[in-house]
C-alpha cells in the first residue's frame, strides 16, 4: 500500500503539467567584451626588490650585491658603479656611499665622479616591495627616498 501511495505522489505532479510556452524568436543580446591590459613585463636589470612576486624573493641585483657585501668584496662592489644594469649601478652607488661614510672604504676621485653621475642619472629603476608596492623612480629620486636604509643597516654593520 505504501508503495502505491508513494508512486501516486511521484507521478501525479507530472500528469498536471501544462505545456510551457516557448518563445518563437530569440533575441540577440549584446555582450560587451572588456580586454585586459597586457601583462607588464618588468626588466629584471632595473628591478630592486626585497620581497618580489608570490614567492617573496629578492631581485637578482639585490642578491648579487648582498653576496658581494657578505664576502666584503669591495672591489666587486666598486666595479658595479659602472655596471650595465641600472639596478646594480644604483645599489653600488648607495652601498659605496654608505661604506665611505662609515670609513670602511676610501673612494678614488674617478669613483666619486661616477657616483655623482649615477646620482644625477635620469635612468629609471623599479623599486618593488612585494606585490603591494611597485614604483618606477629615477636613480636620483630613489637615492633620496631612503628606501634602502633598512637593508643597508642589515648588510653593513
N, C-alpha and C positions, 0 to 999 in steps of 0.2 A: 504494500500500500504506500509506504513512504517513497519508494522509487517512482510510483506513478504520479504522486503529487509533485515531487521534485522535477520530473520530466515535464509536467504540465506548466510548472512555473518557469522553466527554462524556455520552452517552445512558445508559449503564449505571447510573450512580447514581440517575437519575430512575426507572428501572424497579423498583428495590428499595425505594422509599419506601413506608412504611406510612402509612395514614391517621392523622392526628393526631386525638386526641380533643378535641372542642370542648365546653367546659362548657355544660350546658343552661340554667343560671341565671347571671345576672350579679349579683354582689354590689355593693351600693351602698357607695361609700367616702365617708366624711365628710371634707370639706375645711374646714379652719378658715381663714377669711379674716382677715387682720390689716389693719386700716385704718391708714393713715399719719396722723400728726398733721397738722393743717392747716399750710400754709406760713406761717411767721411773717413778717408784714409789718412792716418797721421804718419808723417815722416819720422821714422824712428831716430834719424840723425838730429832731429830738432826737439825730441821729447825728453823732458826731465820729469821723472815721476818716481814716487816713493811707494805707491800702492796702486798700480795701474791695472785696469781691466778687472775681470771677475776674480782672477787668481790673486790680485793684490801684490803683484810682483814689482820689483824695481825696474826702471827702464835700463836699457843696455849702457848708455853713457854713465848713469849713476853707478851701475855695477862696476864698470871699468875704473871709474875714479875712486870708488870705495876700495877696490883691490889695491890700487896704487897707494892710497893713503895707509891702508893696513900694512903694506910692505915697507912703508916710508920711502917709496921710490920717488923722491923729489925731482930727480932728473926726468922721469917719465911724466910727472905732472906738469913740469915746465914745458916739455915738448908739446903737450896738449894745448898750450896757449895759441898755437898756430894750426891746430887741427882743422881738418875739412868739415867735421861735424860741428854745427853751431852749438849744440848742447855740450859737447866736450870742451869747446873753447870757453863757453860760459862757466862751466864748473871749474875749469882750470884757473880762470880769472878770479873767481870767488875764493877758491882754495889758496892760490898763491898770495892773494891779498891778505887773507886771514893768517897764513903761515908767516908772512913777513911782519905783520902786526904783532904776532906772538914771539917774534925774533927766533923762529925756528929755521928760516932760510933768509938769505940776503939776495935780492933780485939784481940782475945786471941791468945796466941802462937800456939795453935793447929789449929785455923782458918787461921793464917798466913802460917803455914806449908801446909795446904790444898790448899790455894790459890797458893802457889809456885808449888805444884804438878799439879794443874789444868793448870797453865801457861805453864808447860813443857809437858803436856799431848799430846800424838800423836793422841788422839781421834779426829774424824772428825766432823765438824759442817758445815751444809749447810746454807749459807747466801743468802737470797733472797731479791731482791729489785724490786719487780714487775716481770712481765713476761720478761722483757728485760735483767735482770741480775740475774744469779743464779750461785753460785760457791761454791765448797767444800774447806774448809780450815781446818788445824789443829787448835786446840784451841790457840796454841801459835801464829800462823800466824794471826788469826783473832783478837786476843787481841792487837797485834802490829799494825794492819791495821788502827784502829781508826774508823771503820765503825759505831760504836755505839755512837760516840761523840755527834751528834745532839740529839739523843734520850735521852741520859743521861742528857744533859743540860736541856732538856724539862722536864724530870721527876724529877730531883734533882735540886731544886732551893734554 
